[in-house]
């Protein structure tokens, strides 16, 4: 038996024409008023567009370069209103939903960013931490754009790349930072080395996948090596 009627074909919901070709993939963001999803997209002229759920352009905003990595949303003032956080090669931005700079932003970076911004909310209490790699330096800001004191891991062995990851297992935080030589280091909230690895790691891509075991000892992080092999990092340091 089978259903004889034709299924309705997929139809275009909306299309929007930009001033020039789109240069990055669209970012899906949430409208904190309507609770609908909207689209941020940037074109070749480095103009950022906000497009609503009907395809209408709400605003345009010129930037000083292409966005690196993702656009992330934070509730800076803890009032339910969301802001957009992202970086270009030389600048850290925070915009409100109307495309205007939030106070204390933009922030000019001391050197060109080689890694993408990561925004972590360790305890889900909106006390955000913003990490960004500039060459071998790791910069750490609070949500107000102020440097966070007490951070100990300030320089890597080679340039930071990709995007830092927050891995939470067994009530512990593991901050993973990736370097251009394929290396990875796992740190705690203060930047101290959390896992001392038994061997070198040479990852093809700056990304780890979490395999949760029945216990913390059975859990591991997995990445793909430059030679195409799966590399497992156990939390006791065994590679």
C-alpha positions as CSV (number, residue, x, y, z in Angstrom):
1,X,0.0,0.0,0.0
2,X,1.1,3.5,-0.6
3,X,-0.3,7.1,-0.5
4,X,-1.3,8.1,-3.9
5,X,-1.7,11.8,-3.4
6,X,1.1,14.2,-4.3
7,X,3.0,15.9,-1.5
8,X,3.0,19.6,-1.7
9,X,6.3,20.9,-3.0
10,X,8.6,23.1,-1.0
11,X,7.9,26.8,-1.7
12,X,10.1,29.9,-1.2
13,X,9.1,31.7,2.0
14,X,10.9,34.9,1.2
15,X,14.0,36.3,-0.6
16,X,15.9,39.5,0.1
17,X,18.3,41.3,-2.3
18,X,21.4,42.8,-0.7
19,X,23.4,45.7,-2.0
20,X,26.2,43.3,-3.0
21,X,26.9,39.6,-2.8
22,X,26.7,37.9,0.6
23,X,30.2,37.1,1.9
24,X,29.4,35.0,4.9
25,X,26.7,32.4,5.8
26,X,23.6,33.9,7.4
27,X,23.4,33.9,11.2
28,X,20.1,32.9,12.7
29,X,19.3,35.1,15.8
30,X,16.4,35.5,18.1
31,X,14.2,38.6,18.4
32,X,13.7,39.0,22.2
33,X,10.5,40.9,21.7
34,X,8.6,38.7,19.2
35,X,10.5,35.5,20.1
36,X,10.8,34.9,16.3
37,X,14.0,34.0,14.6
38,X,15.6,36.6,12.2
39,X,18.7,36.7,10.0
40,X,21.9,38.6,10.2
41,X,24.0,38.5,7.0
42,X,27.1,40.5,5.8
43,X,27.9,41.4,2.2
44,X,31.2,41.9,0.3
45,X,31.2,45.6,1.2
46,X,31.3,44.5,4.9
47,X,27.7,45.8,5.4
48,X,25.8,43.9,8.1
49,X,22.0,43.5,7.4
50,X,19.2,42.6,9.8
51,X,16.4,40.7,8.0
52,X,13.1,40.0,9.8
53,X,11.0,36.9,9.5
54,X,9.2,38.3,6.5
55,X,12.4,39.0,4.5
56,X,12.3,42.8,5.1
57,X,15.6,44.6,5.8
58,X,15.3,46.3,9.2
59,X,18.7,48.0,9.2
60,X,22.1,48.1,7.6
61,X,25.4,48.7,9.5
62,X,28.8,49.1,8.0
63,X,31.7,47.2,9.6
64,X,35.5,47.5,9.2
65,X,35.9,44.0,7.8
66,X,34.4,40.6,7.4
67,X,33.0,38.9,10.5
68,X,35.2,36.0,11.8
69,X,33.4,33.0,13.2
70,X,29.9,33.3,14.6
71,X,27.6,36.0,15.8
72,X,26.6,35.2,19.4
73,X,23.8,36.7,21.6
74,X,24.2,37.8,25.2
75,X,21.9,39.4,27.8
76,X,24.4,41.9,28.9
77,X,22.0,43.9,31.2
78,X,20.2,40.8,32.5
79,X,16.8,42.2,31.5
80,X,15.8,39.7,28.8
81,X,17.0,41.9,25.9
82,X,19.7,40.4,23.7
83,X,22.8,41.9,22.1
84,X,25.0,40.6,19.3
85,X,28.6,39.9,19.9
86,X,31.2,39.2,17.2
87,X,34.6,40.2,16.0
88,X,36.4,41.2,12.8
89,X,40.1,40.9,12.4
90,X,40.8,44.1,14.3
91,X,37.6,44.9,16.3
92,X,35.3,43.4,18.9
93,X,31.7,44.5,18.5
94,X,28.6,44.4,20.6
95,X,25.4,45.8,18.9
96,X,21.9,46.1,20.2
97,X,19.0,44.8,18.1
98,X,18.8,48.1,16.2
99,X,22.4,47.9,15.0
100,X,23.7,50.5,17.4
101,X,26.9,50.1,19.4
102,X,26.4,49.1,23.0
103,X,28.3,51.3,25.5
104,X,32.0,50.6,25.8
105,X,32.1,49.0,22.3
106,X,33.5,48.6,19.8
107,X,36.9,47.6,21.2
108,X,40.0,47.8,19.0
109,X,42.1,44.7,19.5
110,X,45.9,45.1,20.2
111,X,46.8,42.9,17.3
112,X,45.0,41.1,14.5
113,X,42.6,38.3,15.7
114,X,43.7,34.8,14.5
115,X,40.9,33.0,16.3
116,X,37.2,33.6,16.6
117,X,35.5,35.0,19.7
118,X,34.0,32.5,22.2
119,X,31.4,33.5,24.7
120,X,31.0,31.3,27.8
121,X,28.4,31.5,30.6
122,X,29.8,28.9,33.0
123,X,26.9,28.8,35.5
124,X,24.1,30.0,33.2
125,X,23.8,33.2,35.3
126,X,24.7,35.6,32.5
127,X,28.1,36.4,33.9
128,X,29.6,36.0,30.5
129,X,33.3,35.7,29.6
130,X,34.6,36.6,26.2
131,X,37.7,34.9,24.8
132,X,39.5,35.9,21.7
133,X,42.9,34.8,20.3
134,X,45.2,37.4,18.8
135,X,48.3,35.7,17.6
136,X,49.8,33.8,20.6
137,X,47.9,35.9,23.1
138,X,44.5,35.0,24.6
139,X,42.5,38.0,25.6
140,X,39.7,37.6,28.2
141,X,37.0,40.2,28.7
142,X,33.9,40.4,30.7
143,X,30.6,41.3,29.0
144,X,31.3,45.0,29.6
145,X,34.5,44.8,27.6
146,X,36.8,45.0,30.6
147,X,39.8,42.8,30.9
148,X,39.4,40.0,33.5
149,X,42.1,39.9,36.1
150,X,43.7,36.7,37.4
151,X,43.7,34.9,34.0
152,X,47.0,33.0,33.9
153,X,47.1,31.5,30.4
154,X,48.1,34.5,28.4
155,X,50.4,33.2,25.7
156,X,50.3,30.0,23.6
157,X,53.2,28.2,21.9
158,X,51.9,29.3,18.4
159,X,49.0,31.3,17.0
160,X,45.6,30.6,18.4
161,X,43.1,29.4,15.7
162,X,39.5,28.2,15.4
163,X,37.2,28.8,18.4
164,X,37.8,27.9,22.0
165,X,35.4,25.3,23.4
166,X,33.9,25.0,26.9
167,X,33.5,21.3,27.9
168,X,31.8,20.6,31.2
169,X,32.1,17.2,32.7
170,X,31.9,15.9,36.2
171,X,31.2,19.4,37.6
172,X,34.4,20.6,36.1
173,X,35.1,23.1,33.3
174,X,37.6,22.3,30.6
175,X,38.5,25.2,28.4
176,X,40.0,23.9,25.1
177,X,42.3,26.3,23.1
178,X,43.6,25.3,19.7
179,X,46.9,26.4,18.0
180,X,48.1,26.6,14.4
181,X,50.5,23.7,14.9
182,X,47.6,21.3,15.6
183,X,48.0,21.5,19.4
184,X,45.3,21.8,22.0
185,X,45.5,22.7,25.7
186,X,42.8,22.1,28.4
187,X,42.6,24.8,31.0
188,X,40.4,25.7,34.1
189,X,38.6,29.0,34.6
190,X,41.8,30.7,35.8
191,X,43.7,29.5,32.8
192,X,45.7,26.9,34.7
193,X,46.5,23.7,32.9
194,X,43.7,21.2,33.9
195,X,44.9,18.2,31.9
196,X,48.6,17.4,31.4
197,X,48.7,15.2,28.3
198,X,50.9,12.2,28.0
199,X,51.7,12.8,24.3
200,X,51.6,15.4,21.6
201,X,48.4,16.1,19.7
202,X,48.4,17.2,16.1
203,X,44.8,17.9,15.1
204,X,43.6,18.5,11.5
205,X,40.8,20.8,12.6
206,X,40.5,22.9,15.8
207,X,37.6,20.9,17.2
208,X,37.0,18.3,19.8
209,X,34.0,16.0,20.3
210,X,32.8,14.9,23.7
211,X,32.3,11.2,24.4
212,X,30.6,10.8,27.8
213,X,31.3,7.6,29.6
214,X,29.6,6.0,32.6
215,X,32.2,7.7,34.8
216,X,34.5,10.7,34.4
217,X,37.4,8.3,33.9
218,X,35.6,6.7,30.9
219,X,34.8,10.0,29.3
220,X,37.1,11.3,26.6
221,X,37.5,14.0,23.9
222,X,38.0,13.0,20.3
223,X,39.5,14.8,17.4
224,X,40.8,14.0,13.9
225,X,44.6,14.1,13.5
226,X,46.4,15.6,10.6
227,X,47.2,12.1,9.3
228,X,43.5,11.1,9.4
229,X,43.4,9.1,12.7
230,X,41.0,9.5,15.5
231,X,42.8,10.8,18.6
232,X,41.3,10.3,22.0
233,X,42.2,12.5,25.0
234,X,41.2,11.1,28.4
235,X,40.8,13.4,31.3
236,X,43.6,11.9,33.2
237,X,45.9,13.0,30.3
238,X,46.2,9.8,28.4
239,X,46.4,10.4,24.6
